Amino acid sequence: MTVPAAGLPARVRIHEVGARDGLQNEKTAVPTAVKAEFVHRLAAAGLTTIEATSFVHPKWVPQLADAEQLFPLLGDVPAELPVLVPNERGLDRALELGARRIAVFGSATETFAARNLNRTVAESLAMFEPVVARAKQGGVHVRGYLSMCFGDPWEGPVPVRQVVGVAKALLDLGCDELSLGDTIGVATPGHVRELLGSLNEEGVGTDRIGVHFHDTYGQALSNTLAALQHGVTTVDASAGGLGGCPYAKSATGNLATEDLVWMLDGLGIETGVDLAALTATSVWMAEQLGRPSPSRTVRALSHKE
């Protein structure tokens, strides 16, 4: 039953990350043809932004080593297809294949920056600067991911002011939008509101912010609702709840896209996503991976008689 609630946006854009953030966390590589089929099925279900792959050196993310083979297979997909690039070499590879939306991936904490990028936070920003500048010169849309925005497995709770400082630095480089990542899933709604409010106070508009929650403690949907109440209209999610973070072992799965769509449908918020088609896609992908989907909505809908 659809029962709208006051103070929420009329429409939310789902930034689907299953094909990249989800599959990069698999223990074994998924065949390129299966990845391509996955992206096509996601688009057919109504998703309009589907993060396709990552142009990271295969040594670091071997599961996505086939980016050059995959991306040309997606030319007919009726959706935006952002790709992750870590540095200028990654940008070169993406641009050579015609990518028009890229993302860089930063950290709000020094320990994760060292483990994920082998750099300090300042050094990682310096690495991103020419990437963002060149992309913008070429008319390419740039998203800035900021991980560890709420807690870090090595450093503990992350001060809001620290997160705001790195977030502003990413936007100052020229990023068009910012995705706030709860990489290990420790955020709670009050913390979400505090961070969003602090960003606004520093001149960062809510229209430039997306949220990326993990469901480690079962808080992803409640945190998303808090963000929606604040005016956020871009939410990252992963079909079937795939993914985690290969560099933070305490990170479990992303917010499942189906769970998000179930909530948004119930609130009367438009997404353009066909929940039945999306569920079927995640059931199919779970079969390819040889295990059931962790999404509660997928399980509920696929087990109905």
HELIX and SHEET records of a PDB file:
HELIX    1   1 GLY A   18  GLY A   22  3                                   5    
HELIX    2   2 LEU A   23  ASN A   25  5                                   3    
HELIX    3   3 THR A   32  ALA A   44  1                                  13    
HELIX    4   4 PRO A   62  LEU A   64  5                                   3    
HELIX    5   5 ALA A   67  LEU A   70  1                                   4    
HELIX    6   6 PHE A   71  LEU A   74  5                                   4    
HELIX    7   7 GLU A   88  GLU A   96  1                                   9    
HELIX    8   8 GLU A  110  LEU A  117  1                                   8    
HELIX    9   9 VAL A  121  GLN A  137  1                                  17    
HELIX   10  10 VAL A  160  LEU A  173  1                                  14    
HELIX   11  11 PRO A  189  GLU A  201  1                                  13    
HELIX   12  12 THR A  206  ARG A  208  5                                   3    
HELIX   13  13 ALA A  220  GLN A  229  1                                  10    
HELIX   14  14 ALA A  239  GLY A  241  5                                   3    
HELIX   15  15 THR A  257  GLY A  266  1                                  10    
HELIX   16  16 LEU A  275  LEU A  289  1                                  15    
HELIX   17  17 ARG A  296  SER A  302  1                                   7    
SHEET    1   A 9 THR A  49  ILE A  50  0                                        
SHEET    2   A 9 ARG A  13  GLU A  16  1                                        
SHEET    3   A 9 THR A 234  ALA A 237  1                                        
SHEET    4   A 9 ILE A 209  PHE A 213  1                                        
SHEET    5   A 9 GLU A 177  ASP A 182  1                                        
SHEET    6   A 9 HIS A 141  SER A 147  1                                        
SHEET    7   A 9 ARG A 101  SER A 107  1                                        
SHEET    8   A 9 VAL A  83  LEU A  84  1                                        
SHEET    9   A 9 THR A  53  SER A  54  1                                        
SHEET    1   B 2 GLY A 151  ASP A 152  0                                        
SHEET    2   B 2 GLY A 156  PRO A 157 -1                                        
END                                                                             
